[in-house]
Amino acid sequence: MATQTQTEKKPLINSGMVLPALLAAAVWLGGSYLLFTNVIAGRNAASVQAASQQVADKMALQLQPFFATQRQTLDKLPSAPGASTTSRSSSVLPQASVQLFTPAELNVGTGQPPLSFALVDLLKRSLEGQSPQPEFLQGSDKQWHLYHAIAKNGGALLVQQPFAVFTQQIDGLDQSAGTVIISQQFADGPARTLWSSAAQASAGGAATAPVPGSYLKISVTPSTAFAEQHSIPASWLYMLAALGLLGTLYALWRHAPGDTPAPWERAAQRSSKAKDKLRREDLEADTIAEQTAAASALPQKAAAAPQAEERAASRNTVMRTPSTEFPRHVFRAYDIRGIAGEEINEPFAYQLGRALGTLALQSGEEILLVGRDGRNSSELLRDCLIEGILESGCNAVDLGLVPSPVLYFACTKAKNTSSGVMVTASHNPADYNGFKMVLGGRPLAEEKLADVYDLMKSGEFATGQGSHHQQDVSEAYIDEIFNDVALAGQPQIVIDAGNGATSELAPELFEQLGCAVEPLYCEVDGNFPNHAPDPSRPENLQDLIDAVKKAGADLGVALDGDGDRVTLITSSGRIIWADQLVMLLARDILARNPGADIVFDVKSSRALGNLVTQYGGRPIMWKTGHAPMKTKMLETGALLGGELSGHIFIKDRWYGFDDGAYAAARILEIMALREQSLDELIDSLPHMVNTPEILLPVPESEKFALIDRLRKEGRFEQADLNTIDGLRIEFADGWGLVRASNTTAALTLRFEADNEPALERIRQLVADQLHKLDPSLVIPG
């Protein structure tokens, strides 16, 4: 009988290898996909970057002949006949005017139109045989002009041409590759945009090339279409991924044992959960327009209601579930401050934008102005903040990187809004950030700031689609001060911007006013590498003191991180605190406005109140803080306010907001009018012995409770107790102050007396009372 042999069929996969096989498949597929994606993405980025660089290099070479031809023509120009500073038209260069200056005439204000500080420097360099490259500068008409300086017959020729002469060359460039920006950058300064093409949706980073024979550089940000033309097709990615899949299946079949059940025999299935994460969206190409040719437009134009032709804020969005868990303690008495990236992060800024947009619309404001300082986290927070504002249906105008006073200036001058928000942590360390807010011309503080917190928690926001554009109001701000403050001669000053937001603006402002400026730490750096951006601390002023003495300068100006606070240094190196500056300003203002109110904070010298009374004014002591001070000034109609930390508010000829640079300019004006140095002016004031502001570290959660206990349990002999803000203990021969800081985890202390023994007695009394409450509290010596 024949034997029938049955052939056993080999199962596809051994049962004991299902899980390893699945893991192997996942690893292979995932690894293949990531590898191919990264390789292709890297090659694509490099390919697009290289193509963009070629375009930028080509454009730079296309512009080079313009400057070479200009130089050859200029060398052939004859000297101007007749009066040396007479302007005449040139028959050689199109639309050019020419002035000849002798070395003695190279002063700011000479000529017609008058020479600026930058033009004087340009002409002097030509006389020194440097053959300076042409420069684009803004004239009195707030338009860009092209300037050349040529040494001729012992003098210097200044040739001026309108910007249109250069734009004719730009028109010949092929701008199809993407967004083109032409900027000017000197060796010791930041780049300033002169011209930009229409913004296009971008894909990839910008490529930059210098324009030979000039200070210009041309940047090309590739468009999406350009990037696609120079990228590896996506079909390659899919093909390579498919090959990876086939390889995986083959390996599984080739190496699987024979007794493994097929995957379909297993009932268990796995699923994955995806988390929706709030992420920052690109604000399209609006960031390109930060400094366009419209940079000098007035702020009222900046805040005009969006026109129909303006592009609506149309952006790609994702489904999101923003967090409503925000730390309450970052909502301080008059602003918001906390650790950047932890307490103050992207979701926080986005929700804050939605809340502020909602409140603005409820108060009848349809536009919010937005500024930011130079901290490393400020740009990202600004973007998220604006996104939230737009999604509330409110419009936003981005002022760019500006000091807080420029935002306040724009809120004051704008026709269609008086509201704005500044992304800044002011004088706090580099790892902090926050927001200062103005709504309807008033600071958003205290109870109203608590309402913002409640609204952010509730999520009951307005919804809509706001419009977003950018505006530069810095030039209008500088012009306003230039037209208000009159200085004599050419004061020599040193400006320490502390690597903060005034780094570029402050030197430019004081140069326009006619000062010889030596910049110190005037490069924006959010790491604050040289010292903390806090001019109220003596240790942060030592470098400025040394620089003033070394240069023999008339004045040292120290500004904080966002430019709303100032401390001055005399030519001898003395630190002049803000309450002394307010005394000088009060004496000047009261001479023209007898009976005016002057507001100052509880940390200020007793001599300040006495001086105001002596000169016929009404002294008003009030709470420390920029928001309480501004609110009190609005309530009383005061012409001047100030607090020891450096906030000075001038309503006489100005707008009443705290502005460190403007306050310094007014002090310079007083020095010029009285023909006295700052040392001499300070020596003419009443003098008391005092300490600087003392910070005593205390946990955030304990500082206010400590002040309450000190009020109730402290024993201060027969002193009068002032509880407006903390506890000010008044004796016949002096006073001491203990209050909770609203910006840092600390108690703030200060002491003043008629003489040193009285000062030490008051200081020791306060130290003893604090030590009874908490033995760990020791007042620094």
C-alpha positions, 0 to 999 in steps of 0.5 A: 500500500502506498504511503501518503506523505503530507507536507507541513506548511510553514507558518509565516511567523513563529508565535514566539517572535510576534512581539520582537518582529513587530518591534523590529518592523517599527524600528526599521520603518521609523528609523528609515523614515527619520533617516531619509527625512533628515537626509533629504531635509538637510540636503533641501535646506543646504540646496535652498540656502546655496541657491539663495546665496547665489541670488544675493551675491548676484544682486550685490554685484549688480549694485556694485557698478552704481557706487563705482561709477558714482565715485569716479564721477565725484572725483572729477567734481570741481570745488564749489565757487564762492561762499563755501557753504552755499548749496548748488546743483550738480550738472554732473550727477543727477538730482545732486546738490553740493556744498563745500565746507572748510575745516573750520565750518565742520560743526553741527548746524552749519550749512543749508540744510544744516549738518548733522553729527553723522555728516560732520563725522563723514566730512572729517573722515574725508579730510583725514584722507580716508575716502569714506564710502557713501552713506545713506542718512535721513534728512530733515524731511525724514527721508533717506538721502545718499551722501558722499564726502570728497576732500577738495582744495583743503575743504570737503565737498558734501554731495547729496542725492535723493534715495530715488537715484538708488531705487532706480538701480534696485528696480533692475534686480530680479526679485522673484526669488523671495523677499529682498531687504537692503540694509546699511550697517556700520562697523560699530552699529546695528543694521538699519533697513533702507528698503525691502520688497513686498513680503512673500511667504518664506521658506528657509533662512535669509542669505546675505551678501555685502555690496562692494564699495558701500556699507550696504548688505543685501538679504534674500529670504527665499519664497516657498516657490523658490524653495520648491524649485531647488528642493529634492522632490517629495516623491523621492522620500516616499520611494525610499520609505517604500524600499525600507518597508519592503526590506522590513517585510523580507527580513521578517519572512526570511528569519521567522521560525515556523511555529509562530501564529500569524499576527491576525490570530492575536486579538490585542490591539494598541493605540496611541494618544496624541497631545494637542500642544499650543505652539507659536505660529509664524506671523507670516512675513510681518517681521520683515517690515520692522524698518521699512521706508515708512519708518519715520511715519508719525505714530498717529498714522501708525495707529490709524484704523486698518484700511481695506487694502491692508492684509488681514491677519490670515494665518495657519492655526492648529486646534489648541487647548490652552492652559488656564493654570497660571501662577497668581504671584506673577501678577504684581501690583502694577505689571506682570513679571516672572521667570521666562519659559517657566512662569512667563511662557508661550501659552501665558503670552497667548492667553494674555493677548486674548485677554488684553484684546478683549478688554481693549474692545470692551473699553472701545479701543480697537488697536493695541500697540505692542513693543518689546525689549531686547531680552532673549525671550521677548521676541517669541513672547511678543509673537504669541502675545500678538497672536492672542490679540488678533484672535480676540478680534482686536488689531495690533501694531508692532512697534518692534524693539523699543524702550518702554517710553517709546511705547508710552509716547505712541500711546499718547500721540496716536489718534485712534488708540491710547492702549498698548503693552510692552514685553519687558521685565525692566531691570530684572535679571536676564532670566525674567520677563513680563508685561507692562500694560496701558489701557485707555491712557492709564496703566493697567494695575492693581485691581484691574490687573487682577481682572486680567488674571480672572479673565485669563482663567475663565477663558471668556474672550472675544473672538474675531480676526484682527489686522496686524502691521508694523510701525517704527515711531522711534524717529518721531520720538527723537524729533519730538525731544529734539524740538523740545530740549535746547542745549548749548555747546557740545556737552560730552556724555557717556551713556551706559544702556546696560545692553538694554532696549535703549542701546541704539536709540539713546546715543542717537537721541543725544547726538541729535541734541548736539552732544558728543556721545561715548557709548558704554554697553550700547549693544542689545544683549539679552544676557546682560553680560556686563552688569544687571540692567538696574541703575539703582544699584551702586555696583552696576554704576562703577564702570560708568563712573570710571568711563566718565572720569577717564573721558573727562565727560560732563555727565554719565547717563545710566539707563535700565533695561527698558529705558524708563529709569535713569541715574546720573553720574557727575563729572567727578564721579558722584552718583546722583539719585533720582530724588535729587534730580527731581529736586533740580527739576522741581526748582526749574518747573516751579519757577514757571509754574508756581503752586504746581503739585509735585509727586514723589514716593515714600523712598524719597528724601525729606529734603525734596518735600521741603524744597517743593514747599520752599519754591511755592509748590505742593508736595505729595508723597505717594506709593512707590511704583510707576503705575501708582505714580502715574495714576496719582499724577493724573488725579492731581494734575501734577507737573512732575513726579519721581521715585528713588529707583529712577522713574521720573515723570515730567508733564511740563512740556512733555507727556507725564510718563516715565522716561529716563532719556528725556529726564536726562536731557532736561537735566542737561538743559538746566546745566546749560541754562545755569552754566553750572556743572551737575556737581555745582547744581547738586551742591546748591541743594539742601543736603541730608545724610542717607543710604541708597535703597537697600534690598533685604531678600525675603520669600515672595510669600512672606514679604507682605505678611512681615510688613503687616506684623511690623506695623502691629508689633514694632516699637518705634519710640515717639515716631510718626508712622506713615503707612501709605506704602509699607512703613515710613518711620518719621523722627524729628532728625530723620526717618527710616522706611521698610516696605515690600518690593513689588518687583522682587522677592525682597523688603526695600529699606532706606534711611536718612537723617540730619547727621551720621549718628542719627542715621545709625540710631534709626537704622539700628532701631529698625534692624532690632525690630525686624530681628525680633520678627525674624532672627534671620533678617540682617540689614546689610552693612 
